[in-house]
């Protein structure tokens, strides 16, 4: 018998046999669900939730791997569950392979679009020898008489377009008005497209959005080309202040890359870059300044003061962005030297500022921004977590691509793993390193200080470094040796310690403990695909029940899109930036003590003053 199965949020659906497990059905429909054990109900990683429909009863092994609360809430293991009717299945982020998790760009939010760029279609009289009114004044008069709108100015590029467009279209044209300024004049029927961009230290995410419906028309994710100058922000700042001309180099690297993805996305939807009438950009404060070519030297030394913290509106052509010539780029406000507009966008998208409970949010990346809200107050910090989460500075580290080990399970002397794309392993990405270290710690292969203890797979390499053998070389299967070294563990400890320290000091400032945290929101590229249980095990996150942790994808990108289509959301972003306090970690007298303690594995509150 055949049943119709839908898998959300990846949007895959189709007919599947009643003799197929949900895991087999998912594979046949192109949904890559993690299953380290190969589908024999041992690892418990292929967790799904039954939203609609009936399925087979849980087996004994399934009851051991899922809690009673999970089973009562509709969770099942896909490898041992068979459909009995048509079904709708929700696949949580931790059960999806990395590429599909990153494709779910962020939690969808329904709002009524209120774009700051408005479209008008005035009907104008044709000039005669008796009516010699200029073309610009003719528009001004038509807007005032027909729409009660007083136009204050018109962009010079719009003036250059105006006369021929009016005559080619019998004086029936489309006026694009932004805050009483005409920014463009087009023929009627032109598409109304906006651009949202989230520029991270490591990655850039771009979105083309229908300004009237709010629908995302196309999206692209690329690496930030500034990595070629330096992986960290301080290196990039030093590069700019070394020579004046280097500021233009850093700006052009980003602008050229964004122009490239604009061209690709417009080609995908049969539009032109000139159809883009507004852009919203979010980034951390340093990247924001580099993009706008603002001075950054003061960001590299105490007290780390931004050149500007308020929102910025700048003509796209002044930056070199190839969109409508009169269009503006709007940047959301920054909070501090290392907490920028991307953090404000994340808080906007998650709605955290409206939460009545105690909530902790993290946007995890090369730089991790963290915010704690309790007692009606919000405080944010920036934590330099480093590139280890991207697989950098790891011996066999790689970015999340086909062949990367992304999940690890250790049972005795056996190592089980899941690779992206089910390809032969060629390296290990950040989530795989996190998983492996968590498994080492649970199994006693690592002590709380991060030192390897004893295991049959431990060995010493040619340079005297202790390492754990994850995969044995197999020339027949084209599998190389892949190890996790003691140095790799230390890299993850530094990243984990930086995040844990920031959380502990935020809790200290708000005078709360982890038990008082009602919810944790995790955003960002790496945050999208980590295993939350692994992060809690090693003490990177507070020790709270997993069901109180929510992974929301690229919330900064979602916030940028909200600000793009809604003027009201822009005002909310301004309010968020004004009302969010900033904590400079280095000024806390307990910082070093907390950092040393937080670098150990496990969650520990000792040495932290209340």
C-alpha positions as CSV (number, residue, x, y, z in Angstrom):
1,X,0.0,0.0,0.0
2,X,1.2,3.5,-0.8
3,X,0.9,6.5,1.6
4,X,1.5,10.2,1.0
5,X,4.3,11.4,3.3
6,X,5.3,15.1,3.9
7,X,8.5,16.1,5.6
8,X,8.8,19.5,7.2
9,X,10.5,22.0,7.3
10,X,12.4,20.8,4.2
11,X,9.2,20.7,2.1
12,X,9.7,17.2,0.6
13,X,6.7,15.1,0.0
14,X,5.7,12.0,-2.1
15,X,4.3,8.5,-2.2
16,X,6.0,5.8,-0.1
17,X,5.3,2.2,0.6
18,X,3.8,1.0,3.9
19,X,6.7,-1.5,4.1
20,X,9.2,1.4,4.2
21,X,10.3,2.9,7.5
22,X,10.1,6.7,7.8
23,X,13.9,6.7,7.5
24,X,13.7,4.8,4.2
25,X,10.9,7.1,3.0
26,X,12.9,10.1,3.8
27,X,15.9,8.9,1.9
28,X,13.7,8.1,-1.2
29,X,12.4,11.7,-1.1
30,X,15.8,13.3,-0.7
31,X,15.5,14.1,3.0
32,X,18.8,13.3,4.7
33,X,18.1,12.3,8.3
34,X,21.1,11.6,10.5
35,X,21.5,7.9,11.5
36,X,24.9,7.0,12.8
37,X,24.0,3.4,13.6
38,X,22.9,2.6,10.0
39,X,19.2,2.4,10.9
40,X,19.3,-0.5,13.5
41,X,17.8,1.5,16.4
42,X,20.9,1.9,18.4
43,X,22.0,5.6,18.2
44,X,18.7,7.4,18.7
45,X,19.7,10.2,16.3
46,X,17.0,9.9,13.7
47,X,14.3,11.5,15.9
48,X,11.2,12.9,14.1
49,X,7.8,14.1,15.3
50,X,4.5,12.9,14.0
51,X,2.3,15.9,13.2
52,X,-0.5,14.2,11.4
53,X,-1.4,10.6,10.6
54,X,-1.0,7.2,12.3
55,X,2.2,5.1,12.5
56,X,3.3,1.8,14.0
57,X,3.7,1.4,17.8
58,X,7.1,2.0,19.4
59,X,9.4,-1.0,19.6
60,X,11.3,-1.9,22.8
61,X,14.6,-0.4,21.6
62,X,12.8,2.8,20.7
63,X,11.3,3.1,24.1
64,X,14.8,2.8,25.6
65,X,16.2,5.6,23.4
66,X,13.3,8.1,23.8
67,X,11.9,9.5,27.0
68,X,8.3,8.9,28.0
69,X,7.7,12.7,27.5
70,X,9.1,12.5,24.0
71,X,6.9,9.6,23.1
72,X,3.8,11.2,24.5
73,X,4.6,14.4,22.5
74,X,4.7,12.4,19.2
75,X,8.4,11.9,18.8
76,X,9.6,8.6,17.2
77,X,12.7,7.2,15.7
78,X,12.4,7.2,11.9
79,X,14.4,3.9,11.6
80,X,11.8,1.8,13.4
81,X,8.6,3.6,12.5
82,X,6.2,2.6,9.7
83,X,3.4,4.7,8.3
84,X,-0.1,3.3,8.7
85,X,-1.9,6.3,6.9
86,X,-0.9,9.5,5.1
87,X,1.5,11.4,7.4
88,X,3.0,14.8,8.0
89,X,6.4,14.5,9.7
90,X,8.4,17.3,11.3
91,X,12.2,16.7,11.3
92,X,13.9,18.7,14.1
93,X,17.2,20.5,13.2
94,X,19.4,18.1,15.1
95,X,18.1,15.2,13.0
96,X,18.8,16.8,9.7
97,X,22.1,16.6,7.9
98,X,24.0,19.9,7.8
99,X,23.2,21.0,4.2
100,X,19.4,20.6,4.7
101,X,19.6,22.4,8.1
102,X,21.4,25.3,6.5
103,X,18.8,25.4,3.7
104,X,16.2,26.2,6.3
105,X,17.3,29.7,6.4
106,X,15.4,30.8,9.5
107,X,12.2,30.6,11.3
108,X,9.4,32.1,9.2
109,X,7.6,35.1,10.7
110,X,4.3,36.3,9.3
111,X,4.0,40.1,9.2
112,X,2.1,42.5,7.1
113,X,4.6,44.2,4.7
114,X,5.0,48.0,5.3
115,X,7.8,48.8,2.9
116,X,9.5,52.2,3.2
117,X,9.6,52.4,-0.6
118,X,6.0,53.0,-1.9
119,X,4.8,52.7,-5.4
120,X,2.5,55.3,-7.1
121,X,1.0,55.5,-10.5
122,X,0.1,59.1,-11.2
123,X,-1.7,60.1,-14.3
124,X,-0.2,63.2,-15.8
125,X,-1.4,65.5,-18.5
126,X,0.7,65.8,-21.7
127,X,2.7,69.0,-22.1
128,X,1.5,71.5,-24.6
129,X,2.6,75.0,-25.8
130,X,0.1,76.3,-23.3
131,X,1.4,74.1,-20.5
132,X,5.2,74.3,-20.2
133,X,5.5,72.8,-16.7
134,X,8.8,70.8,-16.3
135,X,8.6,67.1,-16.1
136,X,9.7,67.1,-12.4
137,X,7.2,69.7,-11.4
138,X,4.5,67.9,-13.3
139,X,5.1,64.8,-11.1
140,X,5.2,66.9,-8.0
141,X,1.8,68.4,-8.8
142,X,0.3,65.0,-9.8
143,X,1.4,63.4,-6.5
144,X,0.0,66.3,-4.5
145,X,-3.3,66.5,-6.2
146,X,-4.0,62.7,-6.7
147,X,-2.4,61.2,-3.6
148,X,-2.1,64.2,-1.1
149,X,1.6,63.4,-1.0
150,X,4.1,66.3,-0.9
151,X,7.4,65.2,-2.6
152,X,10.4,67.0,-1.2
153,X,13.1,65.8,-3.6
154,X,14.0,63.6,-6.5
155,X,17.2,61.6,-7.0
156,X,19.4,62.9,-9.8
157,X,19.5,59.5,-11.4
158,X,15.7,59.5,-11.4
159,X,15.8,62.9,-13.1
160,X,18.0,61.4,-15.8
161,X,15.5,58.6,-16.4
162,X,12.4,60.7,-16.1
163,X,11.8,62.5,-19.4
164,X,12.4,59.5,-21.8
165,X,10.4,57.1,-19.5
166,X,7.5,59.5,-19.3
167,X,7.3,59.9,-23.1
168,X,7.8,56.2,-23.9
169,X,4.8,55.4,-21.6
170,X,2.4,58.1,-22.5
171,X,3.0,59.9,-19.2
172,X,1.8,56.8,-17.3
173,X,4.7,55.8,-15.1
174,X,5.6,54.1,-11.8
175,X,7.0,56.4,-9.1
176,X,9.1,54.9,-6.3
177,X,8.9,57.1,-3.3
178,X,11.0,56.7,-0.2
179,X,10.3,59.1,2.6
180,X,9.1,61.9,0.3
181,X,12.0,61.4,-2.1
182,X,11.5,60.0,-5.6
183,X,14.3,57.4,-5.9
184,X,13.3,55.9,-9.2
185,X,11.0,56.3,-12.2
186,X,10.0,53.2,-14.1
187,X,7.6,52.0,-16.6
188,X,4.5,50.4,-15.1
189,X,4.6,46.7,-14.3
190,X,8.2,46.7,-13.1
191,X,9.0,44.2,-10.3
192,X,9.3,45.5,-6.8
193,X,12.3,43.7,-5.3
194,X,14.3,44.3,-2.1
195,X,17.7,42.9,-1.0
196,X,18.6,41.7,2.5
197,X,22.2,40.9,3.3
198,X,23.7,39.3,6.5
199,X,27.5,39.7,6.4
200,X,29.2,37.5,8.9
201,X,32.9,37.3,9.7
202,X,33.1,34.0,7.7
203,X,30.0,33.9,5.5
204,X,27.6,36.2,3.6
205,X,23.9,35.4,3.2
206,X,21.9,37.3,0.6
207,X,18.1,37.3,-0.1
208,X,15.9,38.8,-2.8
209,X,12.5,39.6,-1.4
210,X,9.2,40.6,-2.9
211,X,8.5,43.9,-1.3
212,X,4.7,43.6,-1.5
213,X,4.2,40.1,-0.3
214,X,7.4,39.5,1.8
215,X,8.1,36.3,0.0
216,X,11.8,35.3,-0.4
217,X,12.4,34.9,-4.2
218,X,16.0,33.7,-4.1
219,X,18.8,33.3,-1.7
220,X,22.6,32.7,-1.7
221,X,25.2,31.8,0.8
222,X,28.9,32.4,0.1
223,X,32.1,32.8,2.0
224,X,33.2,36.3,3.1
225,X,36.2,37.0,0.8
226,X,37.8,39.1,3.6
227,X,39.0,35.7,5.0
228,X,41.9,36.0,2.5
229,X,43.1,38.9,4.6
230,X,42.5,37.4,8.0
231,X,40.2,35.0,9.7
232,X,39.6,37.2,12.7
233,X,38.5,40.8,13.0
234,X,41.5,42.2,14.7
235,X,43.8,41.0,11.8
236,X,41.4,42.8,9.3
237,X,41.5,46.0,11.4
238,X,45.3,45.9,11.5
239,X,45.4,45.5,7.8
240,X,43.3,48.5,7.2
241,X,45.2,50.8,9.6
242,X,48.5,49.7,8.1
243,X,47.8,51.6,4.8
244,X,45.1,54.0,3.9
245,X,44.4,52.4,0.6
246,X,43.7,49.0,2.3
247,X,40.3,50.3,3.5
248,X,39.1,50.4,-0.2
249,X,40.5,46.9,-0.7
250,X,38.5,45.5,2.3
251,X,35.3,47.3,1.2
252,X,35.6,46.1,-2.4
253,X,36.1,42.5,-1.4
254,X,32.6,42.5,0.2
255,X,30.9,44.7,-2.4
256,X,32.2,42.7,-5.3
257,X,31.0,39.4,-3.7
258,X,27.6,40.9,-3.0
259,X,27.3,42.2,-6.5
260,X,28.1,38.7,-7.8
261,X,25.3,37.1,-5.8
262,X,22.9,39.9,-6.7
263,X,23.5,39.0,-10.4
264,X,23.1,35.2,-9.7
265,X,19.9,35.7,-7.8
266,X,18.4,38.1,-10.3
267,X,19.2,35.7,-13.1
268,X,17.4,33.0,-11.2
269,X,14.1,35.0,-11.1
270,X,14.5,36.7,-14.5
271,X,14.9,40.1,-12.9
272,X,17.6,42.8,-13.3
273,X,19.7,44.2,-10.5
274,X,18.2,47.6,-11.3
275,X,14.8,46.3,-10.2
276,X,16.1,46.2,-6.6
277,X,14.7,49.3,-5.0
278,X,15.9,49.0,-1.4
279,X,18.6,47.1,0.5
280,X,19.0,46.3,4.2
281,X,22.4,45.1,5.5
282,X,23.3,43.7,8.9
283,X,26.8,42.8,10.2
284,X,28.9,42.9,13.3
285,X,30.2,46.4,14.0
286,X,33.6,45.8,12.5
287,X,32.3,44.4,9.2
288,X,29.6,47.1,9.2
289,X,32.4,49.8,9.3
290,X,34.5,48.0,6.7
291,X,31.5,47.8,4.4
292,X,30.7,51.5,4.8
293,X,34.5,52.3,4.7
294,X,34.3,54.0,8.1
295,X,37.4,54.2,10.4
296,X,38.1,51.0,12.3
297,X,41.3,51.8,14.2
298,X,39.4,52.8,17.3
299,X,37.6,49.4,17.3
300,X,40.9,47.6,17.7
301,X,41.9,49.2,21.0
302,X,40.2,49.9,24.3
303,X,37.6,51.2,24.9
304,X,36.5,49.8,21.4
305,X,34.2,52.7,20.4
306,X,32.2,52.5,17.1
307,X,32.3,55.5,14.7
308,X,28.5,55.3,14.7
309,X,25.9,53.3,16.5
310,X,22.7,54.6,15.0
311,X,21.1,53.4,11.8
312,X,22.6,54.5,8.5
313,X,20.9,55.3,5.1
314,X,23.4,55.6,2.2
315,X,22.9,55.6,-1.5
316,X,23.8,52.2,-3.0
317,X,25.8,53.8,-5.8
318,X,28.0,55.6,-3.2
319,X,29.1,52.1,-1.9
320,X,29.3,50.5,-5.4
321,X,26.4,48.2,-5.0
322,X,24.8,47.4,-8.4
323,X,21.1,47.9,-7.7
324,X,18.7,50.7,-8.7
325,X,20.9,53.8,-9.0
326,X,18.7,55.9,-6.6
327,X,18.1,53.1,-4.1
328,X,19.3,53.2,-0.5
329,X,21.2,50.8,1.7
330,X,19.7,50.8,5.2
331,X,21.9,49.4,8.0
332,X,20.4,48.6,11.4
333,X,21.9,50.2,14.5
334,X,24.9,48.8,16.4
335,X,25.0,48.3,20.1
336,X,28.8,48.4,20.9
337,X,32.2,47.9,19.4
338,X,31.8,44.2,18.9
339,X,28.0,43.8,19.2
340,X,26.5,45.0,15.9
341,X,23.5,45.2,13.7
342,X,23.5,41.5,13.1
343,X,22.8,40.9,16.8
344,X,20.0,43.5,16.7
345,X,18.5,41.7,13.7
346,X,18.7,38.4,15.6
347,X,16.9,39.9,18.6
348,X,14.3,41.4,16.2
349,X,13.7,38.1,14.4
350,X,13.4,35.9,17.5
351,X,11.1,38.3,19.3
352,X,13.2,37.9,22.4
353,X,12.7,41.5,23.3
354,X,9.0,40.7,23.8
355,X,9.6,37.7,26.0
356,X,8.3,37.8,29.6
357,X,10.4,34.8,30.7
358,X,14.1,34.5,31.3
359,X,15.7,33.8,27.9
360,X,19.3,33.3,26.7
361,X,20.0,33.8,23.0
362,X,23.2,32.9,21.2
363,X,24.2,33.6,17.6
364,X,27.1,31.2,17.3
365,X,29.9,31.8,14.8
366,X,33.5,33.0,14.6
367,X,32.3,35.7,16.9
368,X,29.4,34.7,19.1
369,X,27.0,37.3,20.3
370,X,25.0,36.4,23.4
371,X,22.0,38.2,25.1
372,X,20.4,37.4,28.4
373,X,16.9,38.8,29.2
374,X,15.6,38.6,32.8
375,X,13.6,40.9,34.9
376,X,12.7,42.9,31.9
377,X,16.3,43.8,31.2
378,X,18.5,42.7,28.3
379,X,22.3,42.5,28.4
380,X,24.5,41.5,25.4
381,X,28.1,40.5,25.1
382,X,30.5,39.5,22.3
383,X,32.5,36.3,22.7
384,X,35.5,35.7,20.3
385,X,34.8,31.9,19.9
386,X,37.2,31.6,17.0
387,X,37.2,29.5,13.8
388,X,37.2,26.0,15.3
389,X,33.5,25.7,14.8
390,X,34.1,26.1,11.1
391,X,36.6,23.3,11.1
392,X,39.6,25.7,11.0
393,X,42.7,25.0,13.0
394,X,41.6,21.4,13.3
395,X,44.1,18.8,11.9
396,X,41.5,17.1,9.7
397,X,39.0,20.0,9.9
398,X,36.9,21.1,7.0
399,X,33.8,23.1,6.3
400,X,30.4,21.4,6.2
401,X,30.5,19.8,2.8
402,X,30.1,16.3,1.3
403,X,32.3,13.8,3.0
404,X,32.7,15.8,6.3
405,X,32.0,13.8,9.4
406,X,29.2,15.7,11.2
407,X,28.0,13.2,13.8
408,X,30.0,10.8,16.0
409,X,29.1,8.0,18.4
410,X,31.5,5.9,20.5
411,X,30.6,2.6,22.0
412,X,33.5,0.8,23.6
413,X,36.2,0.5,21.0
414,X,33.8,1.1,18.1
415,X,33.4,4.5,16.4
416,X,30.2,5.2,14.4
417,X,29.9,8.3,12.3
418,X,27.6,10.0,9.8
419,X,29.0,12.0,6.9
420,X,27.4,14.7,4.9
421,X,26.0,13.3,1.7
422,X,26.7,9.8,2.9
423,X,30.1,10.0,1.2
424,X,33.3,8.4,2.2
425,X,34.8,10.5,5.0
426,X,37.5,13.0,4.0
427,X,37.6,15.2,7.1
428,X,35.5,16.5,10.0
429,X,33.5,19.7,10.3
430,X,32.7,21.7,13.4
431,X,29.7,19.8,14.5
432,X,31.6,16.5,14.2
433,X,34.4,17.8,16.3
434,X,31.9,18.9,19.0
435,X,30.2,15.5,18.8
436,X,33.5,13.6,19.1
437,X,34.7,15.6,22.1
438,X,31.4,15.2,23.8
439,X,31.6,11.4,23.2
440,X,35.2,11.4,24.5
441,X,34.1,13.2,27.7
442,X,31.1,11.0,28.3
443,X,33.2,7.8,27.8
444,X,36.0,9.0,30.1
445,X,38.4,9.2,27.2
446,X,38.9,12.9,28.1
447,X,39.0,14.2,31.7
448,X,37.3,17.4,32.7
449,X,40.5,19.4,32.0
450,X,40.5,18.2,28.4
451,X,43.4,15.7,28.6
452,X,43.2,12.3,26.9
453,X,43.2,9.5,29.4
454,X,43.2,5.9,28.0
455,X,41.6,4.1,25.1
456,X,42.6,1.5,22.6
457,X,42.2,4.1,19.8
458,X,44.6,6.6,21.4
459,X,48.1,6.8,19.9
460,X,51.0,9.2,19.6
461,X,51.8,10.8,16.2
462,X,55.2,11.4,14.7
463,X,55.5,14.7,16.5
464,X,54.6,13.3,19.9
465,X,51.0,14.5,19.9
466,X,48.4,12.3,21.4
467,X,45.5,11.7,19.1
468,X,42.3,9.6,18.8
469,X,41.9,7.5,15.7
470,X,38.4,8.1,14.3
471,X,38.7,6.3,11.0
472,X,41.2,3.6,9.9
473,X,42.7,4.0,6.4
474,X,41.1,1.8,3.8
475,X,42.4,2.2,0.3
476,X,39.7,-0.1,-1.1
477,X,36.9,2.2,0.2
478,X,39.0,5.4,-0.3
479,X,38.9,6.2,3.4
480,X,41.8,8.1,4.9
481,X,43.0,8.1,8.5
482,X,41.1,10.8,10.4
483,X,42.1,11.7,13.9
484,X,41.2,14.2,16.7
485,X,44.4,15.4,18.3
486,X,45.0,16.8,21.8
487,X,45.6,20.2,20.1
488,X,42.2,19.9,18.3
489,X,40.6,19.3,21.7
490,X,42.3,22.5,23.1
491,X,41.0,24.5,20.1
492,X,37.4,23.4,20.9
493,X,38.0,24.1,24.6
494,X,39.0,27.7,23.8
495,X,35.9,28.2,21.8
496,X,33.7,26.5,24.4
497,X,35.4,28.4,27.2
498,X,34.8,31.7,25.6
499,X,31.1,31.1,25.1
500,X,30.6,29.6,28.6
501,X,32.5,32.5,30.2
502,X,30.2,35.0,28.6
503,X,27.1,33.1,29.7
504,X,28.4,32.8,33.3
505,X,29.2,36.5,33.5
506,X,25.8,37.5,32.1
507,X,24.1,35.3,34.7
508,X,26.3,36.9,37.4
509,X,25.3,40.4,36.2
510,X,21.6,39.4,36.3
511,X,22.0,37.5,39.6
512,X,20.5,34.2,38.3
513,X,21.6,30.6,37.9
514,X,21.1,28.3,34.9
515,X,18.1,26.7,36.6
516,X,16.2,30.0,36.2
517,X,16.7,30.1,32.4
518,X,13.3,29.3,30.8
519,X,14.5,29.0,27.2
520,X,17.7,29.1,25.1
521,X,17.5,30.3,21.5
522,X,20.4,29.3,19.3
523,X,21.0,31.1,16.0
524,X,23.7,31.3,13.4
525,X,25.2,28.9,10.8
526,X,27.0,26.7,13.3
527,X,24.2,27.0,15.9
528,X,21.9,25.6,13.2
529,X,23.5,22.2,13.0
530,X,25.1,21.5,16.3
531,X,23.8,18.6,18.5
532,X,22.4,20.5,21.5
533,X,23.0,17.5,23.8
534,X,26.7,17.5,22.9
535,X,26.9,21.2,23.5
536,X,25.3,20.7,27.0
537,X,27.4,17.7,27.8
538,X,30.7,19.6,27.4
539,X,29.4,22.6,29.2
540,X,29.2,25.0,26.3
541,X,25.5,25.6,27.1
542,X,23.8,25.7,30.5
543,X,22.6,22.4,31.8
544,X,18.9,22.7,31.1
545,X,16.4,20.2,29.6
546,X,17.0,19.9,25.8
547,X,13.3,20.6,25.1
548,X,13.8,24.2,26.3
549,X,16.4,24.8,23.6
550,X,15.3,26.2,20.3
551,X,17.4,26.3,17.1
552,X,16.2,29.0,14.7
553,X,18.6,29.1,11.8
554,X,19.9,32.4,10.4
555,X,17.9,34.7,12.6
556,X,20.1,37.7,11.6
557,X,19.2,37.2,8.0
558,X,15.5,36.9,9.0
559,X,15.8,40.1,10.9
560,X,17.3,41.8,7.9
561,X,14.4,40.7,5.8
562,X,11.9,41.9,8.4
563,X,13.5,45.3,8.4
564,X,13.5,45.3,4.6
565,X,9.8,44.9,4.2
566,X,8.5,46.7,7.3
567,X,9.2,50.3,8.5
568,X,7.7,49.3,11.8
569,X,10.3,46.6,12.3
570,X,13.0,49.2,11.7
571,X,11.7,51.3,14.5
572,X,11.6,48.2,16.7
573,X,15.2,47.5,15.8
574,X,16.1,51.1,17.0
575,X,14.3,50.5,20.2
576,X,16.1,47.2,20.8
577,X,19.5,48.8,20.3
578,X,18.7,51.6,22.7
579,X,17.3,49.3,25.4
580,X,20.0,46.6,25.3
581,X,22.9,47.0,27.8
582,X,26.4,45.9,26.8
583,X,28.8,44.0,29.1
584,X,32.5,44.3,28.3
585,X,33.8,40.9,29.5
586,X,37.4,42.0,30.0
587,X,36.4,44.6,32.6
588,X,34.8,42.1,34.9
589,X,37.2,41.4,37.8
590,X,36.2,37.7,37.7
591,X,36.8,37.3,34.0
592,X,40.1,35.3,34.1
593,X,39.0,33.1,36.9
594,X,35.7,32.3,35.2
595,X,37.4,31.7,31.9
596,X,39.8,29.2,33.4
597,X,37.0,27.4,35.1
598,X,34.7,27.5,32.0
599,X,37.4,26.0,29.8
600,X,36.9,22.7,31.7
601,X,34.3,20.3,30.4
602,X,31.0,20.2,32.1
603,X,28.8,23.0,33.4
604,X,30.1,24.5,36.6
605,X,29.2,27.6,38.6
606,X,32.0,27.5,41.1
607,X,34.3,30.6,41.4
608,X,31.5,32.8,40.2
609,X,30.2,35.4,42.6
610,X,26.5,36.0,42.9
